[in-house]
Amino acid sequence: MRIAVQGIGVAGGFGCGADQLRRALFPGEITPQNILFEAESNNHKFPAYLCDTSRLAEFVNKRALQRVDHFSRMAVLASILALEDAGMLQEDHQNFAVVVASGYGATRTTFSFLDSVIDDGDACASPMLFSNSVHNAAAAHISILLKANGPNVTVSQFEMSVPSALLAACQWLQEKDVDGVIFGGVDEYCNVLGYSWQRFFGRDHKADMKPLEFENQSAIAGEGAAFFLLTPDNGDKPKYGFIADVQIGHVEISAPKITENSLLILGADGHKLSGIHYARYTPPENQAAIYSPLYGSIPIGPAFDLAIAALSIREGRIFAASRGAGENSGLNIVAKEQALNARSIGCLKFSCSGEFGLIKLVGE
């Protein structure tokens, strides 16, 4: 497999665009926002990494965005930024496919639609909220606004959504059904999610994430989108390298096949139940880095890790792991920025139940 990565577009708690993500890598941490919401007749504060989509107005007129909700706006913005980064925003996208990964889907709109059903009944529930509440709404908006008329699919496999969707994108490109694929992941925060986290994990939330302190639950919710323009290998050298392999499996059946001497970007995000798998299956001889404190705990986190891996390929260097990422974890964590030296990069994600996804990126 050799799928070229031509452009990346990201939007999250760190800001908007690849340059904002790159800048966030150097301090290595982002301060989450404190959200105030009412539940059980009390006001609660909840930290979360939120995404600002105001920059979308630079590319799409306000009238076209009237019926587009926050979930889809994040996806559209990241898709446009990926095309702009590749220098193909003004090109013909007629034979481009759209593949979107999402773990939660449009949570804000979904719960607003349910409120509409409860308040107004089935007959008078909001049709606009319904049409935007389905998982594939973001992919539809991308296709319409960018005039990408190729095949279109949304994949939802919670924490494995990104590698699973990427397999579909690579298959279409390998079969030469399309000229390119606008591929990415998007998830959003809503107050129902914040309330559920508080009920499940407790109300004592700390201000920072410690992803590899396995005995502590330190995950902080996030939202955002990370998209890529993928094309077949046409013989040229893309600035972000090639996707060389995508693995999905379960540790009870087989362990991930990790390339010797490759850099590993671990998707550990502060959940205790998944953290133990990183300690068990990360080879101590492989250098590892964690960047989840930049974007938060989010099902489509592997898409952000893939974007950081692409930046490393472009610049030929490894960015230091985020602060507090697990200095005492026993793993070979990248503490200082250093040369990549033409090594491959593996983005490794474990779920709490032991599923894993591994995306391999190479420069040549």
Long-range contacts (C-beta under 8 A, 24 or more apart in sequence): 1-170, 1-174, 1-243, 1-244, 1-245, 1-246, 2-233, 2-242, 2-243, 2-244, 3-169, 3-170, 3-173, 3-174, 3-230, 3-231, 3-232, 3-233, 3-242, 3-243, 4-230, 4-231, 4-232, 4-233, 4-234, 4-236, 4-238, 4-241, 4-242, 5-228, 5-229, 5-230, 5-238, 5-240, 5-241, 5-242, 5-243, 5-310, 5-313, 5-361, 6-86, 6-88, 6-180, 6-228, 6-229, 6-230, 6-231, 6-238, 6-239, 6-240, 7-81, 7-82, 7-83, 7-84, 7-85, 7-86, 7-87, 7-88, 7-228, 7-229, 7-240, 8-81, 8-82, 8-85, 8-226, 8-227, 8-228, 8-229, 8-240, 8-307, 8-310, 8-311, 9-77, 9-78, 9-79, 9-80, 9-81, 9-82, 9-83, 9-84, 9-85, 9-184, 9-225, 9-226, 9-227, 9-228, 10-78, 10-81, 10-224, 10-225, 10-226, 10-227, 10-304, 10-307, 11-51, 11-52, 11-53, 11-55, 11-74, 11-77, 11-78, 11-81, 11-224, 11-225, 11-226, 12-49, 12-51, 12-222, 12-223, 12-224, 12-225, 12-226, 12-294, 12-295, 12-296, 12-304, 13-48, 13-49, 13-50, 13-51, 13-222, 13-223, 13-224, 13-294, 13-295, 13-296, 14-49, 14-294, 14-295, 15-52, 16-51, 16-52, 16-53, 16-55, 16-77, 16-81, 17-55, 17-81, 18-81, 18-85, 18-307, 18-311, 21-294, 21-304, 21-307, 21-308, 21-311, 22-311, 24-294, 25-291, 25-294, 25-308, 25-311, 25-319, 25-320, 26-319, 27-323, 28-293, 28-294, 28-320, 28-321, 28-322, 28-323, 28-325, 29-208, 29-293, 29-294, 29-322, 29-323, 29-324, 30-293, 30-294, 30-295, 31-207, 32-207, 32-220, 32-222, 32-296, 35-189, 35-191, 35-194, 37-191, 37-194, 37-195, 39-191, 39-195, 39-198, 44-194, 44-195, 44-198, 44-203, 46-191, 46-194, 46-197, 46-198, 46-205, 46-221, 47-205, 47-207, 47-220, 47-221, 48-189, 48-194, 48-220, 48-221, 48-222, 48-223, 48-296, 49-189, 49-220, 49-221, 49-222, 49-223, 49-224, 49-295, 49-296, 49-298, 50-189, 50-223, 51-188, 51-223, 51-224, 51-225, 53-77, 56-80, 59-89, 60-145, 64-145, 67-128, 67-131, 67-132, 68-132, 68-141, 69-106, 69-108, 69-109, 69-132, 69-137, 70-108, 70-109, 70-188, 71-105, 71-106, 71-107, 71-108, 71-109, 71-132, 71-137, 71-138, 71-186, 71-188, 72-106, 72-132, 72-137, 72-138, 72-141, 72-142, 74-138, 74-186, 74-188, 74-223, 74-224, 74-225, 75-100, 75-138, 75-139, 75-141, 75-142, 75-184, 75-186, 75-225, 75-227, 76-138, 76-141, 76-142, 76-145, 76-146, 77-225, 78-184, 78-186, 78-224, 78-225, 78-226, 78-227, 79-142, 79-146, 79-182, 79-184, 79-225, 79-227, 80-146, 81-227, 82-182, 82-184, 82-227, 82-228, 82-229, 83-146, 83-182, 83-229, 85-229, 86-229, 88-180, 88-229, 93-146, 93-147, 93-148, 93-149, 93-180, 93-182, 94-147, 94-148, 94-149, 94-150, 95-149, 95-150, 95-178, 95-179, 95-180, 96-146, 96-148, 96-149, 96-150, 96-178, 96-179, 96-180, 96-181, 96-182, 97-148, 97-150, 97-151, 97-152, 97-169, 97-172, 97-177, 97-178, 97-180, 97-181, 97-182, 98-139, 98-142, 98-143, 98-148, 98-150, 98-151, 98-152, 98-153, 98-181, 98-182, 98-183, 99-139, 99-152, 99-153, 99-154, 99-155, 99-165, 99-166, 99-168, 99-169, 99-172, 99-181, 99-182, 99-183, 99-184, 100-136, 100-138, 100-139, 100-142, 100-153, 100-154, 100-155, 100-165, 100-183, 100-184, 100-185, 100-186, 101-154, 101-155, 101-156, 101-157, 101-161, 101-162, 101-164, 101-165, 101-166, 101-184, 101-185, 101-186, 101-300, 101-303, 102-135, 102-138, 102-154, 102-155, 102-156, 102-161, 102-185, 102-186, 102-187, 102-299, 102-300, 103-156, 103-157, 103-158, 103-159, 103-161, 103-187, 103-298, 103-299, 103-300, 104-187, 104-188, 104-193, 104-299, 105-133, 105-134, 105-135, 105-156, 105-187, 106-132, 106-133, 106-134, 106-135, 106-137, 106-138, 106-188, 107-188, 107-189, 107-190, 107-192, 107-193, 108-188, 108-190, 109-133, 109-137, 111-190, 111-192, 138-186, 142-182, 146-182, 148-182, 150-177, 150-178, 150-179, 150-181, 151-177, 151-178, 158-299, 158-351, 159-267, 159-274, 159-299, 159-301, 159-302, 159-349, 159-350, 159-351, 159-352, 159-355, 159-357, 160-248, 160-349, 160-351, 160-355, 160-357, 161-185, 161-299, 161-300, 162-300, 162-301, 162-302, 162-303, 162-306, 162-349, 162-357, 162-359, 163-246, 163-247, 163-248, 163-302, 163-349, 163-357, 163-358, 163-359, 164-248, 164-357, 166-243, 166-246, 166-359, 167-246, 167-248, 169-230, 170-230, 170-243, 170-246, 173-230, 173-231, 173-232, 174-232, 176-232, 179-231, 180-229, 180-230, 180-231, 181-229, 181-230, 181-231, 182-227, 182-228, 182-229, 183-227, 183-228, 183-229, 183-230, 184-225, 184-226, 184-227, 184-228, 184-303, 185-225, 185-226, 185-227, 185-299, 185-300, 185-302, 185-303, 186-224, 186-225, 186-300, 187-222, 187-223, 187-224, 187-225, 187-298, 187-299, 187-300, 188-223, 189-221, 189-222, 189-223, 193-221, 194-221, 197-221, 208-293, 208-324, 209-269, 209-270, 209-292, 209-293, 209-296, 209-297, 209-324, 210-270, 210-324, 210-325, 210-326, 211-266, 211-268, 211-269, 211-270, 211-275, 211-290, 211-292, 211-293, 211-325, 211-326, 212-266, 212-268, 212-275, 212-278, 212-279, 212-290, 212-325, 212-326, 212-329, 212-331, 212-333, 213-275, 213-326, 213-328, 213-329, 214-272, 214-275, 214-276, 214-279, 214-329, 215-272, 216-270, 216-272, 217-270, 217-271, 217-272, 218-270, 219-269, 219-270, 219-271, 219-296, 219-297, 220-270, 220-296, 220-297, 221-296, 221-297, 221-298, 222-295, 222-296, 222-297, 222-298, 222-301, 223-296, 223-298, 224-295, 224-298, 224-304, 225-300, 225-303, 226-300, 226-303, 226-304, 226-306, 226-307, 227-303, 228-306, 228-307, 228-310, 237-364, 239-314, 240-310, 240-311, 240-313, 240-314, 241-310, 241-313, 241-314, 241-361, 241-362, 241-363, 241-364, 242-361, 242-362, 242-363, 242-364, 243-359, 243-360, 243-361, 244-344, 244-360, 244-361, 244-362, 245-358, 245-359, 245-360, 246-357, 246-358, 246-359, 246-360, 247-356, 247-357, 247-358, 247-360, 248-355, 248-356, 248-357, 248-358, 249-355, 249-356, 250-353, 250-354, 250-355, 250-356, 251-277, 251-280, 251-281, 251-350, 251-354, 251-355, 251-356, 252-354, 255-281, 256-281, 256-348, 256-356, 256-358, 257-358, 258-282, 258-283, 258-286, 258-346, 258-348, 258-358, 259-344, 259-346, 259-360, 260-285, 260-286, 261-285, 261-286, 261-343, 262-286, 262-343, 262-344, 262-345, 262-346, 262-360, 263-287, 263-288, 263-289, 263-312, 263-318, 263-334, 263-340, 263-343, 263-344, 263-345, 263-346, 264-288, 264-289, 264-345, 264-346, 264-347, 264-348, 265-289, 265-290, 265-291, 265-305, 265-308, 265-309, 265-345, 265-346, 265-347, 265-348, 266-290, 266-331, 266-348, 267-292, 267-301, 267-302, 267-305, 267-347, 267-348, 267-349, 267-350, 268-292, 268-325, 268-326, 268-350, 269-296, 269-297, 269-298, 269-301, 270-297, 271-297, 271-352, 273-352, 273-353, 274-350, 274-351, 274-352, 277-350, 277-354, 277-356, 278-331, 278-348, 278-350, 279-329, 279-330, 279-331, 281-350, 281-356, 282-331, 282-348, 284-330, 284-331, 284-332, 285-332, 286-332, 287-318, 287-332, 287-333, 287-334, 288-321, 288-331, 288-332, 288-333, 288-334, 289-318, 289-319, 289-320, 289-321, 289-322, 289-325, 289-333, 289-334, 290-321, 290-322, 290-325, 290-326, 290-333, 291-319, 291-321, 291-322, 291-325, 292-322, 292-325, 293-322, 293-323, 293-324, 293-325, 294-322, 301-349, 302-347, 302-349, 302-357, 302-359, 305-347, 305-349, 306-347, 306-359, 306-361, 309-345, 309-347, 309-359, 309-361, 310-361, 312-340, 312-345, 313-340, 313-345, 313-361, 313-362, 313-363, 315-340, 316-340, 316-342, 316-363
